[in-house]
Amino acid sequence: MTGISDYLVVEDILLEQVYGIIDSKIQYMEFQTNKMVQTIGISLDFKKLEEEQQHYQYEQLLFQMETYSKMIRLLLILRVNLKKTNALFILDLLSNNKFLSYSVKDILYLIKKEMPNEEIEDIENI
C-alpha cells in the first residue's frame, strides 16, 4: 500500500469506530431508559403511596426521561453529521462524554465551525 491509500484506510477505520461508539452510547441510553421505567413501574404501588410521593416519583421519572432524551438527541446529531473530515473532532467530543456539557445549539455550532463548507443537519430536519 502507498502512503495515501494507508491514510484512506485509517480514515475509514476511524469513521467506523466513531459510528460504533455513538451507536453503543445510544443503545446504552435506551437500555437505561427502559430499565428505569421498568424499575419505577415495579416499585410504584400507587395504592400504597400517598399522592405527594406519587407526584415526586413522577417528577423524578420525567426529569430522567428528559435528561436521557437530550443525551440521545445530541448523540444522533453527532451521528448524522459524522464525516471523515470531522471524525477526530467528534471522537474528542465523545471522549469522557464532553458532548454532554453542550446544548443542542452549541453542538450544531461546533460542528458547523469544524466543517464550514458542509451542510449541518439537526435531527428535527431529517
The 8 nearest C-alpha neighbors of each residue, nearest first, counted from 0:
[[1, 4, 5, 2, 3, 6, 8, 7],
 [0, 2, 4, 3, 5, 6, 7, 8],
 [1, 3, 5, 4, 6, 0, 7, 8],
 [4, 2, 6, 5, 1, 7, 0, 8],
 [3, 5, 7, 1, 6, 2, 0, 8],
 [6, 4, 2, 8, 3, 7, 1, 0],
 [5, 7, 3, 9, 4, 8, 10, 2],
 [8, 6, 10, 4, 9, 5, 11, 3],
 [7, 9, 11, 5, 10, 6, 12, 4],
 [8, 10, 12, 6, 7, 11, 13, 5],
 [11, 9, 7, 13, 8, 12, 14, 6],
 [12, 10, 14, 8, 9, 13, 7, 15],
 [11, 13, 9, 15, 14, 10, 16, 8],
 [14, 12, 16, 10, 11, 15, 9, 17],
 [13, 15, 11, 17, 12, 16, 86, 83],
 [14, 16, 18, 12, 13, 17, 19, 11],
 [17, 15, 19, 13, 18, 14, 12, 20],
 [16, 18, 20, 14, 19, 15, 90, 13],
 [19, 17, 15, 21, 16, 20, 22, 14],
 [18, 20, 16, 22, 17, 21, 23, 15],
 [21, 19, 17, 23, 22, 18, 24, 16],
 [20, 22, 24, 18, 23, 19, 25, 17],
 [21, 23, 19, 25, 24, 20, 26, 18],
 [24, 22, 26, 20, 21, 25, 19, 27],
 [23, 25, 27, 21, 26, 22, 28, 20],
 [26, 24, 22, 28, 27, 23, 71, 29],
 [25, 27, 23, 29, 24, 28, 22, 30],
 [26, 28, 30, 24, 29, 25, 23, 31],
 [29, 27, 31, 25, 30, 26, 32, 24],
 [28, 30, 32, 26, 27, 31, 25, 33],
 [29, 31, 27, 33, 28, 32, 34, 26],
 [32, 30, 28, 34, 29, 33, 35, 27],
 [31, 33, 29, 35, 30, 34, 28, 36],
 [34, 32, 36, 30, 35, 31, 37, 29],
 [33, 35, 31, 37, 32, 36, 38, 30],
 [36, 34, 38, 32, 33, 37, 31, 39],
 [35, 37, 33, 39, 38, 34, 40, 32],
 [38, 36, 40, 34, 35, 39, 41, 33],
 [39, 37, 35, 41, 40, 36, 34, 42],
 [38, 40, 42, 36, 41, 37, 43, 35],
 [39, 41, 37, 38, 43, 42, 36, 44],
 [42, 40, 38, 39, 43, 37, 44, 36],
 [43, 41, 39, 40, 38, 44, 37, 45],
 [44, 42, 40, 41, 45, 39, 48, 53],
 [43, 45, 46, 47, 42, 48, 41, 40],
 [44, 46, 48, 47, 43, 53, 49, 50],
 [45, 47, 44, 48, 49, 43, 50, 53],
 [48, 46, 45, 44, 49, 43, 50, 53],
 [49, 47, 45, 46, 52, 53, 50, 44],
 [48, 50, 52, 51, 53, 47, 45, 46],
 [49, 51, 53, 52, 54, 48, 45, 55],
 [52, 50, 54, 53, 49, 55, 48, 56],
 [53, 51, 55, 49, 54, 50, 48, 56],
 [54, 52, 50, 56, 51, 55, 57, 48],
 [53, 55, 51, 57, 52, 56, 50, 58],
 [54, 56, 52, 58, 57, 53, 59, 51],
 [57, 55, 53, 59, 58, 54, 52, 60],
 [58, 56, 60, 54, 59, 55, 61, 53],
 [59, 57, 55, 61, 60, 56, 62, 54],
 [60, 58, 62, 56, 57, 61, 63, 55],
 [59, 61, 57, 63, 58, 62, 64, 56],
 [62, 60, 64, 58, 63, 59, 65, 57],
 [61, 63, 59, 65, 64, 60, 58, 66],
 [64, 62, 66, 60, 65, 61, 67, 59],
 [65, 63, 61, 67, 66, 62, 68, 60],
 [64, 66, 68, 62, 63, 67, 61, 69],
 [67, 65, 63, 69, 64, 68, 62, 70],
 [66, 68, 70, 64, 69, 65, 63, 71],
 [69, 67, 65, 71, 70, 66, 64, 72],
 [70, 68, 72, 66, 67, 71, 73, 65],
 [71, 69, 67, 73, 68, 72, 74, 66],
 [70, 72, 74, 68, 73, 69, 25, 75],
 [73, 71, 75, 69, 74, 70, 68, 76],
 [72, 74, 76, 70, 75, 71, 69, 103],
 [75, 73, 71, 77, 72, 76, 78, 21],
 [74, 76, 78, 72, 77, 73, 71, 79],
 [77, 75, 73, 78, 79, 74, 121, 122],
 [76, 78, 74, 80, 75, 79, 81, 73],
 [77, 79, 75, 81, 76, 80, 74, 21],
 [80, 78, 76, 81, 77, 75, 120, 122],
 [81, 79, 77, 78, 76, 82, 120, 119],
 [80, 82, 78, 79, 77, 86, 85, 83],
 [83, 81, 84, 85, 86, 80, 14, 79],
 [82, 84, 86, 85, 14, 10, 81, 11],
 [83, 85, 82, 86, 114, 87, 81, 88],
 [84, 86, 88, 82, 87, 83, 89, 81],
 [85, 87, 89, 83, 88, 82, 14, 90],
 [88, 86, 90, 89, 85, 91, 84, 13],
 [87, 89, 91, 85, 90, 86, 92, 113],
 [90, 88, 92, 86, 91, 87, 85, 93],
 [89, 91, 87, 93, 88, 92, 86, 17],
 [90, 92, 88, 94, 89, 93, 87, 97],
 [93, 91, 97, 98, 89, 90, 94, 88],
 [94, 92, 96, 90, 91, 97, 98, 89],
 [95, 93, 91, 96, 92, 97, 90, 98],
 [94, 96, 97, 93, 92, 91, 98, 99],
 [97, 95, 93, 94, 98, 99, 92, 100],
 [98, 96, 92, 99, 95, 100, 93, 94],
 [97, 99, 92, 96, 100, 101, 93, 73],
 [100, 98, 97, 101, 96, 70, 102, 73],
 [99, 101, 98, 97, 102, 96, 105, 106],
 [102, 100, 99, 105, 98, 106, 103, 97],
 [101, 103, 105, 104, 106, 100, 99, 73],
 [104, 102, 106, 105, 107, 73, 101, 72],
 [103, 105, 107, 102, 106, 108, 101, 109],
 [104, 106, 108, 102, 107, 103, 101, 109],
 [107, 105, 109, 103, 108, 104, 101, 110],
 [106, 108, 110, 104, 105, 109, 111, 103],
 [107, 109, 105, 111, 106, 110, 112, 104],
 [110, 108, 112, 106, 111, 107, 105, 113],
 [109, 111, 113, 107, 112, 108, 114, 106],
 [112, 110, 114, 108, 115, 113, 109, 107],
 [111, 113, 109, 110, 115, 114, 108, 107],
 [112, 114, 110, 111, 115, 109, 85, 88],
 [115, 113, 111, 117, 112, 116, 110, 85],
 [116, 114, 111, 112, 117, 113, 118, 110],
 [115, 117, 114, 118, 111, 113, 112, 119],
 [118, 116, 114, 115, 119, 111, 113, 80],
 [117, 119, 120, 116, 111, 115, 114, 80],
 [120, 118, 117, 111, 80, 121, 107, 110],
 [121, 119, 122, 80, 118, 124, 79, 76],
 [120, 122, 123, 124, 76, 119, 125, 107],
 [121, 123, 125, 124, 76, 120, 75, 72],
 [124, 122, 121, 125, 120, 76, 72, 75],
 [123, 125, 122, 121, 120, 119, 76, 79],
 [124, 122, 123, 121, 120, 79, 76, 75]]
